[in-house]
Amino acid sequence: MSDTPAADNPADNPHLMSDEAFEALEEILTSDVVPEDCMDLEMLDGFLAGVLLSPRVIAVDRWLPGVWSAHEDGVSFGSGSGVQRAIRLVLSYYNEMATTLGLDEDEEACWEPFCFAIADGDTLKLGDEWIEGFAQGLELWPQDWEQGLSEDTIEAVQSTLDEVLAPWRPGGGDEDADENAPSLADGDADDETRLGWLAAVGEGVNDIFAHWRDVGLPAPQPVAIELPQVARSGPGRND
């Protein structure tokens, strides 16, 4: 697949979040402002990657409720300033990802999966939450996403997804595993191995996202929000 960038001037991208806004998003997703089962930042990153990777753009009102609760449809949690700020920050992160997915990996602003360096070894292992969010994002793809696409394109995309998600499935990609429902990996792979798996997923996501543009599918557009943009300074979030 092609590595065609999704934006011509990523350095001038007005949708890049400041480190301060990124940290505020991370904090608010685990605060009392949002529902108890709200996605944390790692799961949100995976979820939005799955949503934005859809060949048919998924409307905000289709995916946004899933951020706040995995168990309730139409969840409501008030309308105060804290809630509005949470929504704006999530939409800002969506905008950043929408404009950085598919960029060449040597671009400074190129998206890569975000995961916490420390995971709860008793219940979750490194990258598990990201993959769970990604799976939920993939589940929102329209049922007719293949319509109008060539067989070669469909096969290439499915093959890429199967390859990068195989290590995360029970049995390490057993042929009997459900291809449409990625699940958490079994076994005792160490963190370095899991980081390699996650990096491979990130490369696959960027590759597929760029490929959709190459075959003429429209890119998801940033949504209108009111959130001050602050210039970045110092080490980046992944550093």
N, C-alpha and C positions, 0 to 999 in steps of 0.2 A: 504494500500500500504506500501511498505517497506521504511525504512529510511536509506537505504544503502548509505554511503557517496560516493561522486563523486571523491574524491582524498584521498590517504592514508595518506599523510603528508601535510595538509593544511598550517601548520606553515612554511613549507619550500617552499611554492608556490612562484615561481619567478614572477608570473603574477599579484600579488597584487600591486595595484597602491599606490604610496606614497600619503600622504595627500596633498602635494604640487601639484602633478600631478592632483589629483582629483579636487582641487580648480581651477587649470588652465583650466581644461575641463569645469567646471561650468562657468567660466568667458568667455571662447572663444565661447561657444554656444550662448551667448547673445551679442556678439561683432559685429562690422561691417565687420569682416573677413568672416562671413558666411551669407547666404541669410536671409532676414528679417523673413521669416516664418520657419526658422530652429527650430528643436525641442530644448527645454531647457532640463536641466539635468533630471528633474523629468519625463518628457515624454520619454526621451531616455531610462531611466531605465526600464520603463514599456514596451516600444517597444522591447528592447533587451530581456526582460524576455519572451515575446511572441514569438520572433524569436527563442531563444535558447530552448524553450520548445517544439518546433516542433519535432515529432518523426523521421522525415526525415530532416537531416541537410540542412539548407538554406544557399546557397552560399553568400559570402560577397557582390558580385556585384548585388545580388538580393535585399538585404535589405539596403545597404548603401545609395543609392540615396534618400530613404525615410526619412533619418535623416535630410537632408538639405532642403527638400521642400515637403510639403504634397500635393502640387497642380501641380507640373510639373514633367514630366518624363525626365530622362536624364539631370537634371539640371546641369548647369555649372557655376562655380563662380571663375574661375581663377586657377592659379597654383603656386602662390607665396609661400614663406616660411610659412606665417601664415596659409594658406589653408592646406599645407602639415602637419603642426603641428596639426591642427584641426582633420585631418583624422587620424593621428597617435594616438592622444588622445582618439578618439572614438573607434578605434580598440583596444587600450589598455584596455579600459573599457569593451569591448566585451570579451577580453581574461580573465579579472578578473572574470566576471560573468560566463563565460564558465567553470571556474575551481573552483567556489565556490557555484554554484547552486547545490542543492541536498545534501549538507553536513548536518550532525546532527545539530539541532538548538543550542546545547550547545558548538559547535565548535566556536572558536573566529573569524574565517574567514568566517563563514556561511553568505551567502547572505540574505538580507532582503530588502523589497521595500524601495526606497528612495523617500521622498516627502518633499516639503518645508513646514516648520512649519506655515508659514503665507501665506494665499491665499487671492485673491481678492474676498471679499464676494459678490460683486455686479455681477461678471461674472463667477467666478470659486470658487468652494469650495474645501476643503482639499481632496486631492487624485484624483480629477477629471482629472487632466492632466496625472497622472500615468495610470489611467484606459483607457483613450483615447489612449495613446501610446501602452498599452497592447493589446487593441482591434486591432490596426493597425498591430501589430506583429502577432497576431493570423490569420489575413486575409492573411498572406503570407504562411501559411501552404499549402503544396501541396494538390491538390484536392484528390489524392489517398493515403492520409496519413494513412488510415485505412488498406491498403493492407498488408496482411501477419500477421495481429494482430488477436488475439483471440477475440471472442465476449465479453468475460468477461473483458478483458483489455480495449477494446473500451468503454464498458459501464461504467467501473470504472472511466476512465479518463473524459468522458463526464459528469458523475455525479458529479465529483469533481469540474469541471469548472462551471457547472450550479449552484452548491451550493454556491461557493465563489463569483460568479459574480451576483447572484440574487439581493442582496441589492442595487447594482449600477444601476439596470435597472428601468425604470419608472414603478411604481406600486410595487416595491420591489420584483421583480421576478415573475411577472404575467405570467401565463402559456402561454398567447398569445404573449409574447415578443419573438423576434427573437433570438434564442439561439446562432446564429453565429455572432451576431452583438451587443456586449455589449455596452450600452450607459450610459450616466450620470444619476445618481440617482436623483429622485425628492424628494421633502420634505425638511424639515428643521432639519435634523439630525445634532447634534452638533459635534465638532471636535473630541471629545473622542470616539464617536460612529463610526465616519468615520475611525479613526485610527484602531479601532477594525476590521472594514471591511477590511481595507488594510492589516492588519496583517494576517487575514484569507486567503486572496488571496496569500500572500507570502508563507504561510504554504502549500497551495494547489500547488503552482508552484514548491516548493522544493520537495514535495511528488511525483508529477507526473514526474519530471525530474529524480528522483532516481528510480522510477518505470520503466521508459523506459530502464534504465541500467539493471534492474533486469530481464527484458524479453529479454535481449540480443541485444538491439539496440545500435549502436555505439554513443558515446558521441561526441558533437561538439568539434573540436580541436582548440586550440589557433592559431591565424594566425600570420605569420611572420611580425614583425614590428621592427623598430629601435627606441626605446624609452628608455632612461636611467632609470634604476630602483633605487629608493631612499628608504632607510630603513624608516619604519614608526616610529613615536615617538609621545608621548602625546596622548590625547584623540582621539578616532576614529571619523570618519565623522558623524556617526549616533548619537554620544554623543552630 
